[in-house]
């Protein structure tokens, strides 16, 4: 899939939402997109671990980690599991770790930043609900497209 978020913005202005410029691209795949699956958690990546173990089927995991800059909700082991299970990418409203290893994986990863501290595992969080951050609402089943220019969301498939 050849994704260009500037082209999507030009072709679908008024139909899409554009995430505020806050994300850094860390994954080895610079362009990615697919149907949205959501998680809402805070400094606990238990649900991230569960979801990346499921078949990704070309989907993108959007994680509202509350914008935490104190813990990393994704590391190299979970990212490798996401690749093995066919996920296209992960958009993390929070931090990741193992940046160099994740950069070598065929997975799109956008996050606010990196932090070396792992999360606690308490099994706390919710999945498959609408989450809002950066001026965009991510609805499960909608579509997200990302590249080094930014992240856009659409109610329908654009590619």
C-alpha positions as CSV (number, residue, x, y, z in Angstrom):
1,X,0.0,0.0,0.0
2,X,1.5,3.3,-1.1
3,X,0.5,5.9,1.5
4,X,1.0,9.6,1.3
5,X,-0.8,11.5,3.9
6,X,-0.4,14.8,2.1
7,X,-2.0,13.3,-1.0
8,X,-4.9,11.9,1.2
9,X,-5.4,15.4,2.7
10,X,-5.5,16.9,-0.8
11,X,-7.9,14.3,-2.2
12,X,-10.2,14.0,0.8
13,X,-10.2,17.4,2.5
14,X,-13.2,17.8,4.7
15,X,-13.7,14.0,4.9
16,X,-10.7,13.2,7.2
17,X,-9.3,14.1,10.5
18,X,-5.6,15.0,10.9
19,X,-3.7,14.3,14.1
20,X,-1.9,17.2,15.6
21,X,1.9,17.0,14.9
22,X,3.0,15.2,18.0
23,X,4.2,11.8,17.0
24,X,7.6,10.4,16.2
25,X,8.0,7.6,13.7
26,X,10.0,4.7,15.2
27,X,9.1,1.6,13.3
28,X,10.9,0.0,10.4
29,X,7.9,0.6,8.2
30,X,7.6,4.3,7.4
31,X,4.1,4.1,5.8
32,X,1.2,2.1,7.2
33,X,-2.5,2.0,7.4
34,X,-5.5,-0.1,8.1
35,X,-8.7,-0.6,10.2
36,X,-8.5,0.7,13.7
37,X,-8.5,-1.4,16.9
38,X,-8.3,0.7,20.1
39,X,-7.0,0.3,23.7
40,X,-7.3,2.8,26.5
41,X,-4.8,2.2,29.3
42,X,-2.4,4.2,31.6
43,X,1.0,2.9,32.4
44,X,-0.1,-0.7,32.1
45,X,0.4,-2.5,28.8
46,X,-1.4,-5.8,29.7
47,X,-4.0,-5.2,26.9
48,X,-1.3,-4.3,24.4
49,X,0.3,-7.7,25.1
50,X,-3.1,-9.4,24.6
51,X,-3.9,-7.7,21.4
52,X,-0.6,-8.1,19.6
53,X,-0.9,-11.8,20.3
54,X,-4.1,-11.9,18.2
55,X,-4.2,-12.0,14.4
56,X,-3.6,-8.4,13.2
57,X,-5.2,-9.1,9.8
58,X,-3.7,-5.8,8.4
59,X,-5.1,-3.7,11.2
60,X,-3.6,-0.8,13.2
61,X,-3.6,-0.8,17.0
62,X,-4.3,2.7,18.4
63,X,-3.3,3.0,22.1
64,X,-4.5,5.8,24.2
65,X,-1.9,5.5,27.0
66,X,-3.0,8.9,28.5
67,X,0.0,10.6,27.0
68,X,2.2,9.2,29.8
69,X,5.8,10.1,29.5
70,X,6.8,8.0,32.5
71,X,6.4,4.4,31.2
72,X,6.8,2.6,27.9
73,X,3.7,0.7,26.8
74,X,5.5,-1.0,23.9
75,X,8.9,-2.7,23.7
76,X,10.7,-4.9,21.2
77,X,9.2,-8.2,22.3
78,X,5.6,-7.0,21.9
79,X,6.4,-5.2,18.6
80,X,8.0,-8.4,17.3
81,X,4.8,-10.3,18.3
82,X,2.8,-7.7,16.4
83,X,4.9,-8.3,13.3
84,X,4.6,-12.1,13.6
85,X,0.8,-11.8,13.9
86,X,0.3,-9.5,10.9
87,X,-0.4,-6.1,12.4
88,X,0.4,-3.1,10.1
89,X,1.3,-0.7,12.8
90,X,0.8,0.9,16.2
91,X,-0.1,4.5,17.1
92,X,0.9,5.1,20.7
93,X,-0.3,8.1,22.6
94,X,2.5,7.5,25.1
95,X,6.0,6.1,25.0
96,X,7.8,3.1,23.6
97,X,11.2,1.6,24.4
98,X,13.8,-0.6,22.6
99,X,13.8,2.0,19.9
100,X,16.7,0.6,17.9
101,X,15.2,-2.9,17.8
102,X,11.7,-1.6,16.9
103,X,13.3,0.4,14.1
104,X,14.5,-2.8,12.5
105,X,11.1,-4.4,12.5
106,X,8.6,-4.4,9.6
107,X,6.0,-2.5,11.6
108,X,4.8,1.1,11.6
109,X,5.2,2.7,15.0
110,X,4.3,6.2,15.9
111,X,4.6,7.4,19.5
112,X,5.1,10.5,21.6
113,X,8.5,9.5,22.6
114,X,10.7,6.9,24.2
115,X,11.3,6.0,27.8
116,X,13.3,3.0,29.2
117,X,10.9,2.1,32.1
118,X,8.5,-0.7,31.5
119,X,4.9,-0.6,32.7
120,X,3.3,-2.3,35.6
121,X,1.1,-5.3,34.7
122,X,-2.2,-5.0,36.6
123,X,-4.6,-6.0,33.8
124,X,-6.1,-2.5,33.8
125,X,-7.5,-1.0,30.6
126,X,-10.3,-1.1,28.1
127,X,-10.5,-2.1,24.4
128,X,-12.7,-1.4,21.4
129,X,-13.9,2.0,22.5
130,X,-13.5,5.4,20.8
131,X,-10.5,7.3,22.0
132,X,-9.6,10.9,21.5
133,X,-6.2,12.6,21.5
134,X,-4.4,15.2,19.4
135,X,-7.6,16.6,18.1
136,X,-8.8,13.3,16.5
137,X,-11.3,10.7,17.6
138,X,-10.2,7.1,16.7
139,X,-13.2,4.8,16.3
140,X,-12.8,1.1,16.2
141,X,-13.4,-0.1,12.6
142,X,-12.5,3.3,11.0
143,X,-9.3,3.7,9.1
144,X,-6.0,5.3,10.0
145,X,-3.1,6.1,7.6
146,X,0.4,7.2,8.7
147,X,3.7,8.2,7.2
148,X,6.5,10.5,8.1
149,X,4.3,13.5,7.4
150,X,1.6,12.6,9.9
151,X,-1.5,10.6,10.8
152,X,-4.9,10.8,9.2
153,X,-8.2,9.1,10.1
154,X,-11.2,8.4,7.9
155,X,-14.6,6.7,8.4
156,X,-14.0,4.7,5.3
157,X,-11.1,3.0,3.4
158,X,-9.3,5.6,1.2
159,X,-6.8,3.2,-0.4
